[in-house]
Amino acid sequence: MNLEVHNWGLNVCNVEIDAITASSVFLIGDNDEMILSSFFDTPPEAFTVGAIVPLAP
């Protein structure tokens, strides 16, 4: 995904952060490149493949 944002004339005077989640990004200023990644750390034996309970016909 390519995203281009122009915030010309934007002034930040005061910032209050009430909560942070596991996948948060807080950025003030310029950056040339932002690389985001994620991973799923649940062990393979915890996956349930298929229906958990039989479905009625």
C-alpha positions in Angstrom: 0.0 0.0 0.0 1.3 3.4 -0.9 -0.1 6.3 1.2 0.9 9.9 0.7 -0.3 12.5 3.3 0.3 16.2 3.2 -0.2 18.1 6.5 1.0 21.5 5.3 0.6 24.1 8.1 0.0 21.5 10.8 1.2 22.6 14.3 1.2 20.3 17.3 1.2 22.1 20.6 0.0 19.6 23.2 -0.5 15.8 23.0 -2.3 13.7 25.6 -2.3 9.9 25.2 -4.8 8.0 27.3 -4.2 4.4 26.2 -1.9 2.4 24.1 -2.8 -0.8 22.3 -0.5 -3.6 21.1 -0.4 -2.3 17.5 -0.1 1.5 18.0 1.9 4.0 16.0 2.4 7.6 17.3 4.4 9.8 15.0 4.9 13.5 14.9 7.3 14.7 12.3 8.6 13.5 9.0 9.7 10.1 7.9 10.7 8.7 4.5 9.7 5.1 5.0 7.6 3.2 7.5 7.8 -0.6 7.5 5.1 -2.4 9.5 5.0 -6.1 10.2 3.1 -8.5 12.4 3.3 -12.1 13.5 1.0 -14.7 15.0 2.6 -16.4 18.0 -0.1 -19.1 18.7 1.4 -22.6 18.5 0.2 -24.7 15.6 -1.4 -27.3 17.9 -3.8 -24.6 19.2 -5.4 -24.1 15.8 -8.8 -25.7 15.1 -9.1 -26.6 11.4 -12.7 -27.2 10.3 -15.9 -27.0 12.2 -15.7 -27.1 16.0 -19.1 -28.7 16.4 -21.0 -30.7 13.7 -23.3 -28.5 11.7 -26.9 -29.6 11.1 -27.7 -30.7 7.5 
